[in-house]
Amino acid sequence: MLLRSLTAGKISGTGTVTVPSRLVGAILVSTDGTNAAAIVLRKENASGAIIFDLSSKTPGFFGPFPLESGNTSTLYHDISGTGASAQLYEYVP
């Protein structure tokens, strides 16, 4: 198993990422330690099925795990909260 970064550093807000293997391997969450970071990953777009949903005041590394995106390699991310950001990693078997 190999974890490969999907993002060039920390990201926040909304947008899409491409996951060639269709497997998310880990998520590194950053917070300001006071306010919660809310992180939601969905298949394809803002109305797609949720594959990951987390709210945490504590920064940390979540994984390793393979979260499958099914038949799409595009994931929509919504990362919100004061001081919240995340780095996404692909699971490469």
BAKENU-957030 format. One record per atom (N, C-alpha, C): residue in three letters; z, y negated, x. Coordinates in steps of 0.05 Angstrom, whole numbers, padded with zeros to 5 digits, always signed. Layout:
% residues N
ALAZYX...
END
This chain:
% residues 93
MET+00000+00023+00017MET+00000+00000+00000MET+00000-00025+00018LEU-00015-00045+00009LEU-00018-00070+00024LEU-00016-00092+00004LEU-00001-00113+00010LEU+00000-00137-00006LEU-00017-00159+00007ARG-00036-00170-00008ARG-00053-00191+00002ARG-00050-00216-00016SER-00046-00239-00003SER-00042-00263-00018SER-00067-00270-00035LEU-00062-00277-00061LEU-00083-00286-00079LEU-00085-00316-00079THR-00064-00330-00070THR-00064-00359-00071THR-00060-00370-00043ALA-00070-00393-00038ALA-00067-00407-00012ALA-00041-00422-00013GLY-00019-00408-00010GLY+00007-00421-00013GLY+00017-00421-00041LYS+00037-00438-00046LYS+00049-00440-00072LYS+00031-00454-00092ILE+00032-00444-00117ILE+00017-00457-00139ILE+00036-00463-00162SER+00029-00482-00179SER+00044-00489-00203SER+00024-00498-00224GLY+00034-00502-00248GLY+00016-00511-00269GLY+00000-00487-00281THR-00024-00493-00291THR-00040-00472-00303THR-00066-00469-00288GLY-00078-00446-00290GLY-00104-00441-00278GLY-00110-00411-00277THR-00130-00404-00262THR-00138-00376-00260THR-00138-00367-00231VAL-00134-00341-00227VAL-00138-00329-00201VAL-00154-00303-00205THR-00169-00296-00185THR-00185-00272-00185THR-00170-00250-00170VAL-00167-00227-00182VAL-00154-00204-00170VAL-00174-00181-00167PRO-00187-00179-00144PRO-00208-00159-00141PRO-00200-00131-00147SER-00176-00123-00140SER-00167-00095-00145SER-00157-00092-00173ARG-00154-00114-00188ARG-00143-00114-00215ARG-00113-00106-00216LEU-00100-00108-00193LEU-00071-00101-00191LEU-00056-00124-00178VAL-00036-00135-00192VAL-00018-00155-00180VAL+00004-00139-00166GLY+00009-00146-00141GLY+00029-00130-00126GLY+00056-00142-00124ALA+00058-00169-00124ALA+00084-00182-00122ALA+00081-00212-00129ILE+00103-00224-00135ILE+00104-00252-00141ILE+00128-00264-00127LEU+00123-00285-00111LEU+00145-00299-00097LEU+00150-00325-00113VAL+00174-00327-00124VAL+00181-00349-00141VAL+00199-00369-00126SER+00192-00395-00128SER+00208-00416-00117SER+00218-00434-00140THR+00244-00442-00138THR+00256-00460-00157THR+00272-00480-00142ASP+00282-00500-00157ASP+00300-00520-00144ASP+00329-00511-00145GLY+00334-00487-00156GLY+00361-00476-00157GLY+00377-00486-00181THR+00368-00506-00195THR+00382-00517-00218THR+00367-00511-00244ASN+00341-00516-00243ASN+00324-00512-00266ASN+00309-00486-00265ALA+00304-00474-00287ALA+00290-00448-00288ALA+00260-00452-00283ALA+00249-00433-00270ALA+00220-00430-00267ALA+00210-00411-00288ALA+00190-00418-00303ALA+00178-00401-00323ALA+00150-00393-00313ILE+00146-00367-00311ILE+00121-00357-00300ILE+00109-00336-00320VAL+00085-00342-00328VAL+00071-00324-00346VAL+00044-00318-00335LEU+00037-00292-00333LEU+00010-00284-00325LEU-00003-00270-00349ARG-00028-00278-00355ARG-00043-00267-00378ARG-00070-00257-00368LYS-00080-00238-00383LYS-00108-00229-00377LYS-00127-00250-00385GLU-00146-00257-00368GLU-00169-00274-00372GLU-00164-00303-00378ASN-00149-00310-00399ASN-00147-00339-00406ASN-00120-00344-00420ALA-00117-00369-00430ALA-00091-00377-00442ALA-00083-00361-00467SER-00102-00348-00479SER-00095-00332-00503SER-00096-00302-00497GLY-00099-00294-00472GLY-00100-00266-00465GLY-00073-00252-00467ALA-00073-00226-00465ALA-00049-00210-00467ALA-00031-00216-00442ILE-00005-00218-00447ILE+00014-00224-00426ILE+00019-00198-00410ILE+00017-00200-00383ILE+00024-00177-00366ILE+00049-00182-00350PHE+00058-00208-00348PHE+00083-00214-00334PHE+00094-00240-00346ASP+00121-00239-00351ASP+00134-00263-00363ASP+00162-00264-00352LEU+00169-00286-00338LEU+00195-00288-00325LEU+00205-00316-00327SER+00231-00319-00331SER+00244-00345-00330SER+00269-00340-00312SER+00271-00356-00290SER+00293-00352-00271SER+00300-00378-00258LYS+00326-00383-00254LYS+00336-00405-00238LYS+00338-00398-00209THR+00337-00372-00203THR+00341-00362-00176THR+00314-00356-00163PRO+00308-00368-00140PRO+00284-00361-00126PRO+00285-00332-00117GLY+00262-00319-00114GLY+00262-00292-00105GLY+00235-00280-00103PHE+00234-00255-00093PHE+00210-00239-00090PHE+00211-00217-00111PHE+00191-00216-00128PHE+00190-00196-00149PHE+00168-00177-00143GLY+00174-00152-00138GLY+00155-00132-00130GLY+00168-00114-00109PRO+00154-00097-00096PRO+00126-00092-00101PRO+00122-00074-00126PHE+00102-00080-00140PHE+00094-00065-00163PHE+00065-00069-00168PRO+00052-00049-00179PRO+00025-00055-00188PRO+00026-00063-00218LEU+00019-00088-00224LEU+00015-00096-00252LEU-00015-00096-00257GLU-00023-00079-00275GLU-00051-00076-00281GLU-00062-00098-00299SER-00085-00108-00292SER-00098-00128-00309SER-00119-00115-00327GLY-00121-00089-00327GLY-00140-00075-00344GLY-00168-00079-00335ASN-00185-00086-00354ASN-00214-00087-00349ASN-00223-00115-00339THR-00205-00132-00331THR-00212-00158-00321THR-00200-00163-00293SER-00214-00178-00277SER-00203-00186-00251SER-00194-00215-00251THR-00196-00228-00275THR-00187-00256-00277THR-00160-00257-00291LEU-00141-00270-00279LEU-00115-00274-00291LEU-00110-00304-00295TYR-00098-00311-00317TYR-00090-00339-00323TYR-00061-00341-00316HIS-00053-00362-00302HIS-00025-00366-00296HIS-00015-00392-00308ASP+00010-00391-00317ASP+00024-00415-00328ASP+00051-00416-00314ILE+00054-00434-00295ILE+00079-00436-00279ILE+00091-00463-00285SER+00114-00464-00297SER+00126-00489-00305SER+00155-00491-00299GLY+00166-00515-00300GLY+00194-00520-00294GLY+00197-00539-00271THR+00217-00555-00271THR+00222-00575-00250THR+00226-00560-00223GLY+00209-00566-00204GLY+00212-00553-00178GLY+00201-00524-00177ALA+00188-00515-00198ALA+00178-00488-00199ALA+00151-00484-00186SER+00148-00462-00172SER+00122-00455-00160SER+00123-00425-00155ALA+00100-00414-00149ALA+00098-00385-00143ALA+00075-00379-00124GLN+00077-00357-00110GLN+00055-00347-00095GLN+00050-00319-00105LEU+00024-00313-00111LEU+00017-00287-00122LEU+00004-00269-00101TYR+00010-00244-00103TYR-00001-00224-00084TYR-00015-00202-00098GLU-00037-00193-00086GLU-00052-00170-00097GLU-00041-00144-00085TYR-00040-00123-00102TYR-00033-00097-00093TYR-00059-00083-00085VAL-00061-00075-00060VAL-00085-00061-00050VAL-00078-00033-00042PRO-00086-00013-00058PRO-00079+00014-00053PRO-00090+00025-00027
END
